[in-house]
Amino acid sequence: MHETAARVAGADPQGRGVSERFAAAAGQLAGLAGRFLGWRPDEFWNATPAELAAILLPPDGLAENPLGRAELARLMEQDND
């Protein structure tokens, strides 16, 4: 997803205009939001980029301290049903 956003912001080697790049990237992002978040098109188009990022990006600190194997095993043992 970050690659798509970078393509929208950056130069396009195929020579398309900004609006064409935006349309292509927005279409891809709308498809991803539908597939992974269960969003209908209206929900995607009414969301702000900040809202989409807040949903898709890990919370602060989580990316720096990912869940380790020992912690996962402890959590699984705690909730063994």
MARKOL-657220 format. One record per residue: residue in three letters; x, y, z of N, C-alpha, C, O in turn. Coordinates in Angstrom, 1 decimal, m for minus. Each point is the difference from the previous one (the first is absolute). Layout:
<rs>
<r r="ala" n_X="X" n_Y="Y" n_Z="Z" ca_X="X" ca_Y="Y" ca_Z="Z" c_X="X" c_Y="Y" c_Z="Z" o_X="X" o_Y="Y" o_Z="Z"/>
...
</rs>
This chain:
<rs>
<r r="met" n_X="0.8" n_Y="m1.2" n_Z="0.0" ca_X="m0.8" ca_Y="1.2" ca_Z="0.0" c_X="0.9" c_Y="1.2" c_Z="0.0" o_X="m0.4" o_Y="1.0" o_Z="m0.7"/>
<r r="his" n_X="1.5" n_Y="m1.0" n_Z="1.4" ca_X="0.8" ca_Y="1.2" ca_Z="0.0" c_X="0.6" c_Y="0.2" c_Z="m1.4" o_X="0.2" o_Y="1.2" o_Z="m0.4"/>
<r r="glu" n_X="0.0" n_Y="m2.3" n_Z="m0.3" ca_X="0.6" ca_Y="0.2" ca_Z="m1.4" c_X="m1.1" c_Y="0.7" c_Z="m0.9" o_X="0.4" o_Y="0.8" o_Z="m0.8"/>
<r r="thr" n_X="m1.6" n_Y="m1.1" n_Z="1.0" ca_X="m1.1" ca_Y="0.6" ca_Z="m0.8" c_X="0.0" c_Y="1.5" c_Z="0.3" o_X="m0.1" o_Y="0.8" o_Z="m0.9"/>
<r r="ala" n_X="0.2" n_Y="m0.4" n_Z="2.2" ca_X="0.0" ca_Y="1.4" ca_Z="0.3" c_X="1.2" c_Y="0.7" c_Z="m0.5" o_X="m0.1" o_Y="1.2" o_Z="m0.5"/>
<r r="ala" n_X="1.2" n_Y="m1.9" n_Z="0.5" ca_X="1.2" ca_Y="0.6" ca_Z="m0.6" c_X="m0.1" c_Y="0.3" c_Z="m1.5" o_X="0.5" o_Y="1.0" o_Z="m0.5"/>
<r r="arg" n_X="m1.1" n_Y="m2.0" n_Z="m0.2" ca_X="m0.2" ca_Y="0.2" ca_Z="m1.4" c_X="m0.9" c_Y="1.2" c_Z="m0.3" o_X="0.2" o_Y="0.8" o_Z="m0.9"/>
<r r="val" n_X="m1.2" n_Y="m0.5" n_Z="1.8" ca_X="m0.9" ca_Y="1.1" ca_Z="m0.2" c_X="0.8" c_Y="1.3" c_Z="0.2" o_X="m0.2" o_Y="0.9" o_Z="m0.8"/>
<r r="ala" n_X="1.0" n_Y="m0.9" n_Z="1.8" ca_X="0.8" ca_Y="1.3" ca_Z="0.3" c_X="1.2" c_Y="0.2" c_Z="m0.9" o_X="0.4" o_Y="1.1" o_Z="m0.3"/>
<r r="gly" n_X="0.2" n_Y="m2.2" n_Z="m0.2" ca_X="1.2" ca_Y="0.1" ca_Z="m0.8" c_X="m0.2" c_Y="0.1" c_Z="m1.5" o_X="m1.1" o_Y="0.1" o_Z="m0.5"/>
<r r="ala" n_X="2.2" n_Y="m0.1" n_Z="m0.2" ca_X="0.0" ca_Y="0.1" ca_Z="m1.4" c_X="m0.5" c_Y="m1.3" c_Z="m0.6" o_X="0.1" o_Y="m1.1" o_Z="0.6"/>
<r r="asp" n_X="m0.8" n_Y="1.2" n_Z="m1.7" ca_X="m0.6" ca_Y="m1.2" ca_Z="m0.7" c_X="0.8" c_Y="m0.3" c_Z="m1.3" o_X="0.0" o_Y="0.8" o_Z="m0.9"/>
<r r="pro" n_X="0.8" n_Y="m1.9" n_Z="0.9" ca_X="0.8" ca_Y="m0.3" ca_Z="m1.2" c_X="m0.8" c_Y="m0.2" c_Z="m1.2" o_X="0.5" o_Y="0.0" o_Z="m1.1"/>
<r r="gln" n_X="m1.9" n_Y="m0.3" n_Z="1.2" ca_X="m0.8" ca_Y="m0.2" ca_Z="m1.2" c_X="m0.5" c_Y="1.4" c_Z="m0.5" o_X="m0.7" o_Y="0.0" o_Z="m1.0"/>
<r r="gly" n_X="1.0" n_Y="1.1" n_Z="1.7" ca_X="m0.4" ca_Y="1.3" ca_Z="m0.5" c_X="m1.5" c_Y="0.3" c_Z="0.2" o_X="m0.5" o_Y="1.0" o_Z="m0.7"/>
<r r="arg" n_X="m0.2" n_Y="m1.7" n_Z="1.6" ca_X="m1.3" ca_Y="0.4" ca_Z="0.2" c_X="m0.1" c_Y="1.2" c_Z="0.9" o_X="1.0" o_Y="0.3" o_Z="0.7"/>
<r r="gly" n_X="m2.1" n_Y="0.5" n_Z="m0.7" ca_X="m0.2" ca_Y="1.1" ca_Z="0.8" c_X="m0.3" c_Y="m0.3" c_Z="1.4" o_X="m0.3" o_Y="m1.2" o_Z="0.3"/>
<r r="val" n_X="0.3" n_Y="2.2" n_Z="0.6" ca_X="m0.2" ca_Y="m0.2" ca_Z="1.4" c_X="m1.4" c_Y="m0.6" c_Z="0.2" o_X="m0.2" o_Y="m0.9" o_Z="0.8"/>
<r r="ser" n_X="m0.8" n_Y="1.4" n_Z="m1.5" ca_X="m1.4" ca_Y="m0.5" ca_Z="0.2" c_X="m0.1" c_Y="m1.4" c_Z="m0.4" o_X="m0.8" o_Y="m0.8" o_Z="0.6"/>
<r r="glu" n_X="1.4" n_Y="0.4" n_Z="m1.6" ca_X="0.0" ca_Y="m1.4" ca_Z="m0.4" c_X="0.7" c_Y="m0.9" c_Z="1.0" o_X="m0.5" o_Y="m1.1" o_Z="0.3"/>
<r r="arg" n_X="1.6" n_Y="1.5" n_Z="0.2" ca_X="0.7" ca_Y="m0.7" ca_Z="1.0" c_X="m0.8" c_Y="m0.1" c_Z="1.3" o_X="m0.1" o_Y="m1.1" o_Z="0.6"/>
<r r="phe" n_X="m0.6" n_Y="2.2" n_Z="m0.2" ca_X="m0.8" ca_Y="0.0" ca_Z="1.2" c_X="m1.2" c_Y="m1.0" c_Z="m0.2" o_X="m0.3" o_Y="m0.8" o_Z="0.9"/>
<r r="ala" n_X="m0.3" n_Y="0.9" n_Z="m2.1" ca_X="m1.2" ca_Y="m0.9" ca_Z="m0.2" c_X="0.4" c_Y="m1.5" c_Z="0.0" o_X="m0.7" o_Y="m0.8" o_Z="0.6"/>
<r r="ala" n_X="1.9" n_Y="0.5" n_Z="m1.1" ca_X="0.4" ca_Y="m1.4" ca_Z="0.0" c_X="0.4" c_Y="m0.5" c_Z="1.4" o_X="m0.4" o_Y="m1.0" o_Z="0.4"/>
<r r="ala" n_X="1.1" n_Y="1.9" n_Z="0.4" ca_X="0.3" ca_Y="m0.3" ca_Z="1.4" c_X="m1.2" c_Y="m0.1" c_Z="0.8" o_X="m0.1" o_Y="m0.9" o_Z="0.9"/>
<r r="ala" n_X="m0.8" n_Y="1.8" n_Z="m1.0" ca_X="m1.2" ca_Y="0.1" ca_Z="0.8" c_X="m0.9" c_Y="m1.3" c_Z="m0.3" o_X="m0.5" o_Y="m0.6" o_Z="0.9"/>
<r r="gly" n_X="0.5" n_Y="0.2" n_Z="m2.1" ca_X="m0.7" ca_Y="m1.2" ca_Z="m0.3" c_X="0.6" c_Y="m1.3" c_Z="0.6" o_X="m0.7" o_Y="m0.8" o_Z="0.5"/>
<r r="gln" n_X="2.0" n_Y="0.8" n_Z="m0.5" ca_X="0.7" ca_Y="m1.1" ca_Z="0.7" c_X="m0.3" c_Y="0.0" c_Z="1.5" o_X="m0.3" o_Y="m1.0" o_Z="0.6"/>
<r r="leu" n_X="0.4" n_Y="2.2" n_Z="0.0" ca_X="m0.2" ca_Y="0.1" ca_Z="1.4" c_X="m1.5" c_Y="m0.3" c_Z="0.4" o_X="m0.2" o_Y="m0.6" o_Z="1.0"/>
<r r="ala" n_X="m0.7" n_Y="1.0" n_Z="m1.8" ca_X="m1.4" ca_Y="m0.3" ca_Z="0.2" c_X="m0.2" c_Y="m1.5" c_Z="0.0" o_X="m0.8" o_Y="m0.6" o_Z="0.8"/>
<r r="gly" n_X="1.4" n_Y="m0.1" n_Z="m1.7" ca_X="m0.1" ca_Y="m1.5" ca_Z="m0.1" c_X="0.6" c_Y="m0.6" c_Z="1.2" o_X="m0.5" o_Y="m1.0" o_Z="0.6"/>
<r r="leu" n_X="1.7" n_Y="1.5" n_Z="m0.1" ca_X="0.6" ca_Y="m0.6" ca_Z="1.2" c_X="m0.9" c_Y="0.3" c_Z="1.2" o_X="m0.1" o_Y="m0.9" o_Z="0.9"/>
<r r="ala" n_X="m0.5" n_Y="2.1" n_Z="m0.8" ca_X="m0.8" ca_Y="0.3" ca_Z="1.2" c_X="m1.3" c_Y="m0.9" c_Z="0.0" o_X="m0.4" o_Y="m0.5" o_Z="1.0"/>
<r r="gly" n_X="m0.1" n_Y="0.2" n_Z="m2.2" ca_X="m1.1" ca_Y="m0.9" ca_Z="m0.1" c_X="0.4" c_Y="m1.4" c_Z="0.4" o_X="m0.8" o_Y="m0.7" o_Z="0.7"/>
<r r="arg" n_X="1.9" n_Y="0.2" n_Z="m1.2" ca_X="0.4" ca_Y="m1.4" ca_Z="0.3" c_X="0.4" c_Y="m0.2" c_Z="1.4" o_X="m0.4" o_Y="m1.0" o_Z="0.6"/>
<r r="phe" n_X="1.2" n_Y="1.9" n_Z="m0.1" ca_X="0.6" ca_Y="m0.2" ca_Z="1.3" c_X="m0.7" c_Y="0.6" c_Z="1.2" o_X="0.1" o_Y="m0.5" o_Z="1.1"/>
<r r="leu" n_X="m0.9" n_Y="1.6" n_Z="m1.4" ca_X="m0.7" ca_Y="0.6" ca_Z="1.1" c_X="m1.5" c_Y="m0.2" c_Z="m0.1" o_X="m0.8" o_Y="0.3" o_Z="0.9"/>
<r r="gly" n_X="0.3" n_Y="m0.9" n_Z="m2.0" ca_X="m1.4" ca_Y="m0.2" ca_Z="m0.2" c_X="m0.8" c_Y="1.3" c_Z="m0.4" o_X="m1.2" o_Y="0.0" o_Z="0.2"/>
<r r="trp" n_X="2.0" n_Y="1.0" n_Z="m0.6" ca_X="m0.7" ca_Y="1.3" ca_Z="m0.3" c_X="m0.7" c_Y="m0.1" c_Z="m1.3" o_X="0.5" o_Y="m0.5" o_Z="m1.0"/>
<r r="arg" n_X="m1.6" n_Y="1.2" n_Z="0.9" ca_X="m0.7" ca_Y="0.2" ca_Z="m1.3" c_X="0.6" c_Y="1.2" c_Z="m0.6" o_X="0.6" o_Y="0.8" o_Z="0.7"/>
<r r="pro" n_X="m0.8" n_Y="m0.5" n_Z="m2.0" ca_X="0.5" ca_Y="1.2" ca_Z="m0.6" c_X="m0.3" c_Y="1.3" c_Z="0.7" o_X="0.9" o_Y="0.8" o_Z="0.1"/>
<r r="asp" n_X="m2.1" n_Y="m0.7" n_Z="0.4" ca_X="m0.4" ca_Y="1.3" ca_Z="0.6" c_X="0.8" c_Y="0.2" c_Z="1.3" o_X="0.4" o_Y="1.1" o_Z="0.3"/>
<r r="glu" n_X="m0.1" n_Y="m2.2" n_Z="0.4" ca_X="0.8" ca_Y="0.1" ca_Z="1.3" c_X="1.4" c_Y="0.5" c_Z="m0.4" o_X="0.6" o_Y="0.8" o_Z="0.7"/>
<r r="phe" n_X="0.0" n_Y="m1.4" n_Z="m1.7" ca_X="1.3" ca_Y="0.4" ca_Z="m0.5" c_X="0.1" c_Y="1.5" c_Z="m0.3" o_X="0.8" o_Y="0.7" o_Z="0.4"/>
<r r="trp" n_X="m1.8" n_Y="m0.3" n_Z="m1.3" ca_X="0.1" ca_Y="1.4" ca_Z="m0.5" c_X="m0.4" c_Y="1.0" c_Z="1.0" o_X="0.4" o_Y="1.2" o_Z="m0.1"/>
<r r="asn" n_X="m1.0" n_Y="m1.6" n_Z="1.2" ca_X="m0.3" ca_Y="1.0" ca_Z="1.1" c_X="1.0" c_Y="0.0" c_Z="1.0" o_X="0.0" o_Y="0.9" o_Z="0.9"/>
<r r="ala" n_X="1.0" n_Y="m1.8" n_Z="m0.9" ca_X="1.1" ca_Y="0.0" ca_Z="1.0" c_X="1.1" c_Y="0.9" c_Z="m0.5" o_X="0.2" o_Y="0.3" o_Z="m1.1"/>
<r r="thr" n_X="0.4" n_Y="0.3" n_Z="2.1" ca_X="1.2" ca_Y="0.9" ca_Z="m0.3" c_X="1.2" c_Y="m0.9" c_Z="m0.1" o_X="0.1" o_Y="m1.1" o_Z="0.5"/>
<r r="pro" n_X="1.0" n_Y="1.6" n_Z="m1.1" ca_X="1.2" ca_Y="m0.7" ca_Z="0.0" c_X="0.6" c_Y="m0.3" c_Z="1.4" o_X="0.5" o_Y="m1.1" o_Z="0.2"/>
<r r="ala" n_X="m0.7" n_Y="2.0" n_Z="0.7" ca_X="0.4" ca_Y="m0.2" ca_Z="1.4" c_X="m0.7" c_Y="m1.1" c_Z="0.6" o_X="0.5" o_Y="m0.8" o_Z="0.8"/>
<r r="glu" n_X="m1.8" n_Y="0.7" n_Z="m1.0" ca_X="m0.8" ca_Y="m1.1" ca_Z="0.5" c_X="0.4" c_Y="m1.4" c_Z="m0.5" o_X="0.2" o_Y="m0.9" o_Z="0.7"/>
<r r="leu" n_X="0.1" n_Y="0.9" n_Z="m2.0" ca_X="0.4" ca_Y="m1.3" ca_Z="m0.6" c_X="1.4" c_Y="m0.4" c_Z="0.5" o_X="0.2" o_Y="m1.1" o_Z="0.3"/>
<r r="ala" n_X="0.7" n_Y="2.1" n_Z="m0.1" ca_X="1.3" ca_Y="m0.3" ca_Z="0.5" c_X="m0.1" c_Y="m0.4" c_Z="1.5" o_X="0.7" o_Y="m1.0" o_Z="0.4"/>
<r r="ala" n_X="m1.6" n_Y="1.6" n_Z="0.4" ca_X="m0.2" ca_Y="m0.4" ca_Z="1.4" c_X="m0.4" c_Y="m1.4" c_Z="0.1" o_X="0.3" o_Y="m0.7" o_Z="1.0"/>
<r r="ile" n_X="m1.1" n_Y="0.2" n_Z="m1.9" ca_X="m0.5" ca_Y="m1.4" ca_Z="0.0" c_X="1.1" c_Y="m1.0" c_Z="m0.5" o_X="0.1" o_Y="m1.1" o_Z="0.6"/>
<r r="leu" n_X="0.6" n_Y="1.5" n_Z="m1.6" ca_X="1.0" ca_Y="m1.0" ca_Z="m0.6" c_X="1.3" c_Y="0.0" c_Z="0.6" o_X="0.7" o_Y="m1.0" o_Z="0.0"/>
<r r="leu" n_X="m0.2" n_Y="2.1" n_Z="0.6" ca_X="1.3" ca_Y="0.1" ca_Z="0.5" c_X="0.0" c_Y="m0.5" c_Z="1.5" o_X="m0.9" o_Y="0.2" o_Z="0.7"/>
<r r="pro" n_X="2.0" n_Y="m0.9" n_Z="m0.3" ca_X="0.1" ca_Y="m0.4" ca_Z="1.4" c_X="0.0" c_Y="1.1" c_Z="1.0" o_X="0.5" o_Y="1.1" o_Z="m0.3"/>
<r r="pro" n_X="m1.1" n_Y="m1.3" n_Z="1.5" ca_X="0.1" ca_Y="1.1" ca_Z="1.0" c_X="1.4" c_Y="0.4" c_Z="0.3" o_X="0.9" o_Y="m0.8" o_Z="m0.1"/>
<r r="asp" n_X="m0.7" n_Y="2.0" n_Z="0.6" ca_X="1.3" ca_Y="0.4" ca_Z="0.4" c_X="0.6" c_Y="m1.0" c_Z="1.0" o_X="m0.6" o_Y="m0.4" o_Z="0.9"/>
<r r="gly" n_X="1.9" n_Y="0.1" n_Z="m1.2" ca_X="0.7" ca_Y="m0.9" ca_Z="0.9" c_X="m0.1" c_Y="m1.5" c_Z="m0.4" o_X="0.9" o_Y="m0.8" o_Z="0.3"/>
<r r="leu" n_X="m2.0" n_Y="0.4" n_Z="m0.9" ca_X="m0.2" ca_Y="m1.4" ca_Z="m0.3" c_X="1.0" c_Y="m0.4" c_Z="m1.1" o_X="0.5" o_Y="m1.1" o_Z="0.1"/>
<r r="ala" n_X="m0.3" n_Y="1.9" n_Z="m1.1" ca_X="1.0" ca_Y="m0.4" ca_Z="m1.0" c_X="1.4" c_Y="m0.1" c_Z="0.5" o_X="0.8" o_Y="m0.8" o_Z="m0.5"/>
<r r="glu" n_X="m0.5" n_Y="1.6" n_Z="1.6" ca_X="1.3" ca_Y="0.0" ca_Z="0.6" c_X="0.2" c_Y="m1.2" c_Z="0.9" o_X="1.1" o_Y="m0.5" o_Z="0.2"/>
<r r="asn" n_X="m2.2" n_Y="0.0" n_Z="0.4" ca_X="0.0" ca_Y="m1.1" ca_Z="0.9" c_X="m1.0" c_Y="m1.0" c_Z="m0.4" o_X="m1.0" o_Y="m0.2" o_Z="0.7"/>
<r r="pro" n_X="1.3" n_Y="m0.6" n_Z="m1.8" ca_X="m1.0" ca_Y="m1.0" ca_Z="m0.4" c_X="m0.1" c_Y="m1.1" c_Z="1.0" o_X="0.9" o_Y="m0.2" o_Z="0.8"/>
<r r="leu" n_X="m2.0" n_Y="m0.5" n_Z="m0.9" ca_X="m0.3" ca_Y="m1.1" ca_Z="0.9" c_X="1.0" c_Y="m1.1" c_Z="m0.3" o_X="0.1" o_Y="m0.4" o_Z="m1.1"/>
<r r="gly" n_X="0.5" n_Y="0.0" n_Z="2.2" ca_X="1.0" ca_Y="m1.1" ca_Z="m0.1" c_X="m0.6" c_Y="m1.4" c_Z="0.2" o_X="m1.1" o_Y="m0.1" o_Z="0.4"/>
<r r="arg" n_X="1.9" n_Y="m0.9" n_Z="m0.8" ca_X="m0.5" ca_Y="m1.4" ca_Z="0.1" c_X="m0.4" c_Y="m0.3" c_Z="1.5" o_X="m1.0" o_Y="m0.6" o_Z="0.2"/>
<r r="ala" n_X="1.8" n_Y="1.0" n_Z="0.7" ca_X="m0.3" ca_Y="m0.4" ca_Z="1.4" c_X="m1.3" c_Y="0.7" c_Z="0.5" o_X="m0.8" o_Y="m0.6" o_Z="0.7"/>
<r r="glu" n_X="0.7" n_Y="1.9" n_Z="m1.0" ca_X="m1.2" ca_Y="0.7" ca_Z="0.3" c_X="m1.3" c_Y="m0.6" c_Z="m0.6" o_X="m1.0" o_Y="m0.1" o_Z="0.6"/>
<r r="leu" n_X="1.1" n_Y="m0.3" n_Z="m1.9" ca_X="m1.1" ca_Y="m0.6" ca_Z="m0.7" c_X="m0.3" c_Y="m1.4" c_Z="0.7" o_X="m1.2" o_Y="m0.3" o_Z="0.2"/>
<r r="ala" n_X="2.2" n_Y="m0.4" n_Z="0.2" ca_X="m0.3" ca_Y="m1.3" ca_Z="0.7" c_X="m0.7" c_Y="0.2" c_Z="1.3" o_X="m0.9" o_Y="m0.7" o_Z="0.4"/>
<r r="arg" n_X="1.4" n_Y="1.8" n_Z="0.3" ca_X="m0.6" ca_Y="0.3" ca_Z="1.3" c_X="m1.5" c_Y="0.4" c_Z="m0.2" o_X="m0.9" o_Y="m0.5" o_Z="0.8"/>
<r r="leu" n_X="0.6" n_Y="1.3" n_Z="m1.8" ca_X="m1.4" ca_Y="0.4" ca_Z="m0.2" c_X="m0.8" c_Y="m1.2" c_Z="m0.5" o_X="m1.2" o_Y="0.0" o_Z="0.4"/>
<r r="met" n_X="1.7" n_Y="m0.9" n_Z="m1.2" ca_X="m0.7" ca_Y="m1.1" ca_Z="m0.4" c_X="m0.3" c_Y="m1.0" c_Z="1.2" o_X="m1.1" o_Y="m0.5" o_Z="0.0"/>
<r r="glu" n_X="2.0" n_Y="0.4" n_Z="0.9" ca_X="m0.2" ca_Y="m0.8" ca_Z="1.1" c_X="m1.0" c_Y="0.6" c_Z="1.0" o_X="m0.9" o_Y="m0.7" o_Z="0.6"/>
<r r="gln" n_X="0.9" n_Y="2.0" n_Z="m0.5" ca_X="m1.0" ca_Y="0.7" ca_Z="0.8" c_X="m1.4" c_Y="m0.2" c_Z="m0.5" o_X="m1.0" o_Y="m0.1" o_Z="0.8"/>
<r r="asp" n_X="0.8" n_Y="0.1" n_Z="m2.1" ca_X="m1.3" ca_Y="m0.1" ca_Z="m0.6" c_X="m0.1" c_Y="m1.3" c_Z="m0.8" o_X="0.0" o_Y="0.0" o_Z="m1.3"/>
<r r="asn" n_X="0.0" n_Y="m1.1" n_Z="2.0" ca_X="0.1" ca_Y="m1.3" ca_Z="m0.7" c_X="m1.3" c_Y="m0.6" c_Z="m0.5" o_X="0.0" o_Y="m1.2" o_Z="m0.4"/>
<r r="asp" n_X="m1.0" n_Y="1.9" n_Z="0.4" ca_X="m1.3" ca_Y="m0.5" ca_Z="m0.5" c_X="m0.1" c_Y="0.4" c_Z="m1.4" o_X="m1.0" o_Y="m0.3" o_Z="m0.6"/>
</rs>
